[in-house]
Amino acid sequence: MALLLVGINHSTANIALREKVAFPPEIIGEALYQVHNLEAIEEVVIVSTCNRTELYLDYRLSHNLENSDSEKAENNLLMDKQRNIINWLAEFHKLEPEDILKCSYFFCKEDVVRHLMKVSCGLDSMVLGEPQILGQIKSALAVSRDLNVVGENLERAFQGTFSVAKRVRTDTAIGENPVSVAYAAVTLAERIFSNLSSLRILLIGAGRTIELVARHLVEKGVHQIVVANRTLDNALEIASKFDAHSALLSEIPQKLVAADIIVSSTNSQLPLLGKGAVERALKQRKHKPMLLIDLAVPRDIEAEVGEVADAYLYSIDDISDVIEDNQKSREEAAVQAESIIEQGVGEYLKRVRSLDAVATLRAFRDKADGIREAEVQRAIRSLEKGDSAEKVLESLARAITNKLTHSPSVQMKKASAEGRNELLRLTQELFNLDNEDEF
């Protein structure tokens, strides 16, 4: 088995491509089934957020490769698998493979775990140390678990990752200061409007990001907030926490007229707010300026809205400068987090290697049990023929000893003749041959 990761993120691809490669909740199940049915794929988890789309895979290697010392051959095979996944991704989203390939990255084996840990700790995020990604990764694993497309190998990697992420949050200051996409959106609004408290805000969506935006706005003294969502109950749930009003998406055209700031973050595959609606609202506002911040991928607000006079549209990529200013205080903590992650990767590798030993130990024990059983039966037949018990016991012990030591003896002589003295040193360590007092 071998772990493999193929992905794109905010550092390698612009928002236009990221939204085309995203997997909203309504299609993630079909995507997982399709990937799981590809040749040699045993397990799959897809992490799809506004900043990244990553496919975590466990591949079944051929028996020859699993027992081969040729790391180059294994890596070449995994590179071929990467191209297969890129081709599938392109076909699923009706894109050209080369467009994805030039923006993608690829990791295999323990590097997959290292990357997953960095992502889960927020070290690979647009916002350094942002906490939301860990919950999104846990949700992605839960979806794969519900669909029975994840097994013990990816489960082990993800559970080890969650443990490391908890240690990073506990042992470093990476999460102390409020630096998130939601916080950056409110910071941007403060830069444009000197006083937020007198403004009217329209929030579109009812997820964690919108709730964080509402929280930061209230902390800035904002009191006039409307939360609009496809499901009114979800909008009410957030609105009730902040003494805000709720509305349905169908009411947005009317709510736009009063809104000075609009922040949107939904999972919609199609834009919810178009150029025409904004133009009509601005006309009724007598062209009083309007700030629109789109935190969604795919985008909730048509890019053409940015062409409208008095409408100031920012996408999630546009607020990266704000984020960069706010996250400098976390850089020292990130260095500490890297150290914890390397420890976590080491612990993961130890667990995997110990599991590899289990199969060998089982085979060794089965062989020893087979020898013992055969010799015991032979001893019983000798006793039935009337041989003395002393003679039978001595013969039994000698036979078991000879058969257990025969194969190791042959291999050690061969290794010695070939100059492979490391095998001899390992044998001494394995059987504790330096301990003269053992018996």
Order of alpha helices (4+ residues) and beta strands (2+ residues): beta-alpha-alpha-beta-beta-alpha-alpha-alpha-beta-alpha-alpha-alpha-alpha-beta-alpha-beta-alpha-beta-alpha-beta-alpha-beta-beta-alpha-alpha-alpha-alpha
